[in-house]
């Protein structure tokens, strides 16, 4: 089989199965695993898959720059944000992550809601300026421009001094096997630090992130309280997560 034919086969398999297992493809095509791994490296270099141990997974579209992501699935993000905003109770304390879905949550919070919002996102903080009853605490640090959030040692240290009822966590990939992932190591570490300071953590995931993966794991499934998504309950990934005992809040 020619290289171009292998490429098409791998992309078709990724679309149909949601993953590629290198040893299975090698056996099916009667080629070496090294050849499959080289093909996957090439595809990953073009941004067409996310390589993982033993194969590859669909790559998340949420690794694009911040401006581009604002135009990705805006309706889905608004639906997820509406459900997430309903989890914030009067008088409650919520840690609100950064990114475009978290920004949609900020816009979805009722203007007259009295609550405390802790965030490491300047854009989220600015979106809440017209919420007169909301107290806003901003965690400072080095600005990670991809998601418009602060991270690094100063931000992680500051996170140790807060506590909240709820953390609304943004990720770029949601996959049963790869877990909850994002594209930057420091961003992943900051998300873990914030999750450790909240009683409950709910993941914000519009449908384009379901079944995809990025390079760095944020949290294992057992450390979250639930997933908020507009993906269909019949989506195979959503069905599997529900079967594994993950609470899925539908925003469809």
Buried (B, 14 or more C-beta within 10 A) or exposed (E): EEEEEBBEBBBEBBEEEBBBBBEBBBEEBEBEBEBBBEBBEBBBEEEBBBBBEEBBBBBBBBBBEBEEBBEBBBEBBBBBBBBBBEBBEEEBBBBBBBBBBBBBBBEBBBEEBBBBBBBBBBBBBBBBEEBEEBEBBBBEBEBBEBBBBBBBEEBBEBBEEBEBBBBBBBBBBBBBEBBBBBBBEBBBBBBBBBBEBBEBBBBBBBBBBBBBBBBBBBBEBEEBBBBBBBBEEEBBBBBBBBEEEBEBBBBB
